[in-house]
């Protein structure tokens, strides 16, 4: 009860203490790991930070500063859900702020906010699902490498990049993508209920827009950044308490002692591929 009174007084500007906004930055691609010494945005990596974001119930609000081109839809949904659960339990309002990009899974993170803001030139949207890879069949033929695959289960090796694509396998992948896309659309409809403008065929096409255009579509609530919006809402004396993820050195991984048991050379190759994939996600949005 005391915390509720303190929070109410802070919000009304009647407390001697300036209002405080707890801030957590969610920066990078979304996934269990981004390779090397840069873990991805995942529930495992950020569960503790999210809990600390809501630990003090006297804060005026919680804020998420998001800069992400997307990644794993599962990890994005898990982070989103954890934030919403704690926000309801603690009775704390959440504001989300897009910086350079809040697209695909990054926009899913933005949906955790009760109000969403972006810079006029931020990239917002990309409400869709993509699966990308490489085909190496012609390369193996050219260099004279023989591919040997032994399976139990006729479709265990489906979509193997070293074998020609089969129409049935592609159709299966597209069906999975459609399921994930429908789940994403349902989340947008729920979190932006009564605010969306424009035809859903365009909103959910996978396209992306500037923050200014996203505002017209009802994908965000306003234009602005963390500092300007919070000063307007809570006064010029508002203070920011930044929550920093806590990671031990050993939790960051490494080549000599990888947690997945991969040898050093294999770890280097995996991290190189992860870095290329991460770069491709950012470059899609011109970043």
C-alpha positions as CSV (number, residue, x, y, z in Angstrom):
1,X,0.0,0.0,0.0
2,X,2.8,2.4,0.9
3,X,4.5,1.7,-2.5
4,X,1.3,2.5,-4.3
5,X,0.9,5.8,-2.5
6,X,4.6,6.8,-3.2
7,X,4.1,5.9,-6.9
8,X,0.9,7.9,-7.1
9,X,2.4,10.9,-5.5
10,X,5.4,10.7,-7.8
11,X,3.1,10.6,-10.8
12,X,1.2,13.6,-9.6
13,X,4.4,15.5,-8.9
14,X,3.5,15.7,-5.2
15,X,6.5,13.7,-3.9
16,X,9.7,15.3,-2.8
17,X,11.5,12.6,-4.8
18,X,11.6,13.1,-8.6
19,X,9.7,10.4,-10.6
20,X,11.9,7.5,-11.8
21,X,11.6,5.6,-15.0
22,X,13.3,2.2,-15.1
23,X,14.9,1.6,-18.5
24,X,16.0,-1.6,-20.3
25,X,17.8,-1.5,-23.7
26,X,17.0,-4.4,-26.0
27,X,19.6,-4.1,-28.8
28,X,20.6,-6.6,-31.4
29,X,19.3,-9.6,-33.2
30,X,16.8,-11.9,-31.4
31,X,17.9,-15.5,-30.8
32,X,19.5,-17.8,-28.3
33,X,23.0,-16.7,-29.5
34,X,24.4,-14.2,-31.9
35,X,27.8,-15.8,-32.0
36,X,31.2,-15.2,-30.3
37,X,31.2,-12.9,-27.4
38,X,27.8,-11.3,-28.3
39,X,24.8,-13.3,-27.0
40,X,21.6,-12.6,-28.8
41,X,18.4,-11.2,-27.3
42,X,16.8,-14.2,-25.6
43,X,14.7,-14.9,-22.5
44,X,17.6,-16.8,-21.0
45,X,19.9,-13.8,-21.3
46,X,17.4,-11.1,-20.3
47,X,15.0,-12.8,-17.8
48,X,17.0,-11.3,-14.8
49,X,17.1,-7.9,-16.4
50,X,13.3,-7.9,-17.0
51,X,12.7,-9.0,-13.4
52,X,14.9,-6.1,-12.2
53,X,13.0,-3.7,-14.5
54,X,9.9,-4.3,-12.4
55,X,11.5,-4.9,-9.0
56,X,10.8,-1.4,-7.7
57,X,7.0,-0.9,-7.7
58,X,7.4,2.8,-6.8
59,X,8.8,3.7,-10.3
60,X,6.6,6.0,-12.4
61,X,6.9,3.6,-15.4
62,X,9.1,1.1,-17.2
63,X,10.7,1.8,-20.6
64,X,12.1,-0.4,-23.3
65,X,14.5,1.1,-25.8
66,X,14.5,-1.2,-28.8
67,X,16.9,-1.4,-31.7
68,X,16.4,-4.8,-33.4
69,X,15.9,-6.1,-36.9
70,X,14.3,-9.2,-35.7
71,X,15.3,-12.8,-35.4
72,X,13.7,-15.7,-33.6
73,X,9.9,-15.3,-33.3
74,X,9.9,-17.7,-30.3
75,X,12.4,-15.7,-28.3
76,X,10.7,-12.4,-29.2
77,X,7.4,-13.8,-28.0
78,X,8.9,-15.2,-24.8
79,X,10.5,-11.8,-23.9
80,X,7.2,-10.0,-24.8
81,X,5.1,-12.3,-22.7
82,X,7.5,-12.1,-19.7
83,X,7.3,-8.3,-19.8
84,X,3.5,-8.3,-20.0
85,X,3.1,-10.7,-17.1
86,X,5.3,-8.7,-14.8
87,X,3.7,-5.4,-15.9
88,X,0.3,-6.7,-15.0
89,X,1.5,-8.2,-11.7
90,X,3.3,-5.0,-10.6
91,X,0.8,-2.6,-12.0
92,X,3.5,-0.7,-13.9
93,X,2.9,0.9,-17.2
94,X,5.3,0.1,-20.0
95,X,6.5,2.5,-22.8
96,X,8.6,1.2,-25.7
97,X,10.8,3.4,-27.9
98,X,12.1,2.3,-31.3
99,X,15.5,3.7,-32.3
100,X,17.1,2.8,-35.7
101,X,14.8,-0.2,-36.3
102,X,12.0,-2.1,-34.6
103,X,11.0,-4.6,-37.2
104,X,9.8,-8.1,-37.4
105,X,10.7,-9.7,-34.0
106,X,11.9,-6.2,-33.0
107,X,8.3,-4.9,-33.5
108,X,7.0,-7.8,-31.5
109,X,9.1,-6.6,-28.6
110,X,7.7,-3.1,-29.1
111,X,4.2,-4.6,-28.7
112,X,5.1,-5.3,-25.0
113,X,4.5,-1.5,-24.4
114,X,1.2,0.0,-23.4
115,X,2.3,2.9,-25.6
116,X,4.8,2.7,-28.5
117,X,7.0,5.5,-29.7
118,X,9.5,5.9,-32.5
119,X,11.7,8.5,-34.2
120,X,10.1,9.9,-37.4
121,X,12.9,8.1,-39.3
122,X,12.9,4.8,-37.4
123,X,12.2,1.7,-39.4
124,X,9.0,0.0,-38.1
125,X,7.0,-3.0,-39.1
126,X,8.0,-6.0,-41.2
127,X,5.1,-8.0,-39.8
128,X,5.9,-11.3,-41.6
129,X,8.0,-14.4,-41.5
130,X,11.1,-15.2,-43.6
131,X,13.3,-18.2,-43.9
132,X,16.5,-17.9,-45.8
133,X,19.4,-20.1,-46.6
134,X,21.9,-21.3,-49.3
135,X,21.9,-24.1,-51.8
136,X,25.3,-25.8,-52.4
137,X,24.4,-28.6,-54.9
138,X,26.2,-27.1,-57.9
139,X,29.2,-26.2,-55.7
140,X,29.7,-29.8,-54.5
141,X,29.5,-31.0,-58.1
142,X,32.1,-28.4,-59.2
143,X,34.6,-29.2,-56.5
144,X,34.0,-33.0,-56.7
145,X,32.7,-33.6,-53.3
146,X,30.4,-36.6,-52.7
147,X,27.5,-35.9,-50.2
148,X,26.6,-38.9,-48.0
149,X,23.4,-38.7,-45.9
150,X,22.0,-41.7,-44.0
151,X,18.6,-41.2,-42.4
152,X,15.8,-43.0,-40.5
153,X,12.6,-41.3,-41.4
154,X,12.0,-40.4,-45.1
155,X,11.8,-36.6,-44.5
156,X,14.6,-36.3,-41.9
157,X,16.9,-34.6,-44.4
158,X,14.3,-32.3,-45.9
159,X,15.6,-28.9,-47.1
160,X,19.2,-30.1,-46.8
161,X,21.2,-27.3,-48.5
162,X,23.4,-29.8,-50.2
163,X,20.5,-31.5,-52.0
164,X,18.0,-30.1,-54.6
165,X,14.9,-28.6,-53.1
166,X,11.8,-30.7,-53.3
167,X,8.4,-29.1,-53.9
168,X,6.8,-31.0,-51.0
169,X,9.5,-29.9,-48.6
170,X,9.1,-26.2,-49.7
171,X,5.3,-26.5,-49.2
172,X,5.8,-27.8,-45.7
173,X,8.1,-24.9,-44.8
174,X,5.6,-22.4,-46.2
175,X,2.8,-24.0,-44.1
176,X,4.9,-23.5,-41.0
177,X,5.7,-19.9,-41.9
178,X,2.0,-19.2,-42.4
179,X,1.2,-20.5,-38.9
180,X,3.9,-18.3,-37.3
181,X,2.6,-15.3,-39.4
182,X,-0.9,-15.9,-38.2
183,X,0.3,-15.9,-34.6
184,X,2.2,-12.7,-35.1
185,X,-0.8,-11.0,-36.7
186,X,-3.0,-12.1,-33.8
187,X,-0.6,-10.5,-31.4
188,X,-0.6,-7.2,-33.3
189,X,-4.4,-7.2,-33.4
190,X,-4.7,-7.8,-29.7
191,X,-2.0,-5.3,-28.6
192,X,-3.1,-2.6,-31.1
193,X,-6.9,-3.2,-30.8
194,X,-8.8,-0.2,-32.0
195,X,-5.7,1.6,-33.2
196,X,-4.8,0.0,-36.5
197,X,-5.6,1.9,-39.6
198,X,-5.3,0.8,-43.2
199,X,-5.9,-2.5,-44.9
200,X,-4.5,-5.6,-43.2
201,X,-3.2,-6.9,-46.5
202,X,-0.7,-4.0,-46.4
203,X,-0.1,-3.9,-42.7
204,X,0.7,-7.7,-42.6
205,X,2.5,-7.9,-45.9
206,X,6.0,-7.9,-44.4
207,X,6.7,-4.4,-45.6
208,X,8.2,-1.7,-43.3
209,X,7.9,2.0,-43.0
210,X,9.3,5.1,-41.3
211,X,8.1,6.0,-37.8
212,X,6.0,8.8,-39.3
213,X,4.2,6.4,-41.6
214,X,3.9,3.8,-38.9
215,X,2.0,6.4,-36.8
216,X,-0.5,6.9,-39.7
217,X,-1.1,3.1,-39.7
218,X,-1.6,3.0,-36.0
219,X,1.4,0.7,-35.4
220,X,2.8,3.2,-32.9
221,X,1.2,5.8,-30.6
222,X,3.5,8.8,-31.2
223,X,6.8,10.2,-32.3
224,X,9.6,10.9,-29.9
225,X,12.4,9.4,-27.9
226,X,12.8,8.2,-24.3
227,X,14.0,11.5,-22.9
228,X,11.6,13.8,-24.6
229,X,8.5,11.7,-24.1
230,X,9.2,10.9,-20.4
231,X,9.9,14.6,-19.6
232,X,6.6,15.5,-21.2
233,X,4.7,12.8,-19.2
234,X,6.5,13.0,-15.9
235,X,8.1,16.4,-15.8
236,X,11.5,17.9,-16.3
237,X,12.9,16.4,-13.1
238,X,12.2,12.8,-14.2
239,X,15.2,10.4,-13.6
240,X,16.2,7.3,-15.5
241,X,17.3,4.1,-13.8
242,X,19.0,2.0,-16.4
243,X,18.9,-1.8,-15.9
244,X,22.1,-3.4,-17.2
245,X,22.2,-7.1,-18.0
246,X,24.5,-9.1,-15.6
247,X,26.7,-11.6,-17.4
248,X,29.7,-13.4,-16.0
249,X,32.7,-13.9,-18.3
250,X,32.0,-17.6,-18.5
251,X,28.4,-16.9,-19.5
252,X,29.6,-15.2,-22.7
253,X,30.9,-18.4,-24.2
254,X,34.2,-18.6,-26.1
255,X,36.0,-20.9,-28.5
256,X,38.2,-22.9,-26.0
257,X,35.3,-23.9,-23.7
258,X,32.0,-23.7,-25.6
259,X,28.9,-24.5,-23.6
260,X,27.5,-26.6,-26.5
261,X,30.6,-28.8,-26.5
262,X,31.6,-27.8,-30.1
263,X,35.4,-28.0,-30.8
264,X,37.3,-24.7,-31.3
265,X,37.3,-24.8,-35.1
266,X,33.6,-25.7,-35.3
267,X,32.8,-22.9,-32.9
268,X,34.7,-20.4,-35.1
269,X,32.7,-21.5,-38.2
270,X,29.4,-21.3,-36.3
271,X,30.2,-17.8,-35.1
272,X,31.2,-16.7,-38.6
273,X,27.9,-18.0,-40.1
274,X,26.0,-16.3,-37.2
275,X,27.8,-13.0,-37.9
276,X,26.9,-13.2,-41.6
277,X,23.2,-13.9,-40.8
278,X,23.1,-11.1,-38.3
279,X,24.6,-8.7,-40.8
280,X,22.0,-9.7,-43.4
281,X,19.2,-8.9,-41.0
282,X,20.5,-5.4,-40.4
283,X,21.3,-4.7,-44.1
284,X,17.7,-5.5,-45.1
285,X,16.8,-2.2,-43.5
286,X,19.7,-0.3,-45.0
287,X,21.7,-0.4,-41.7
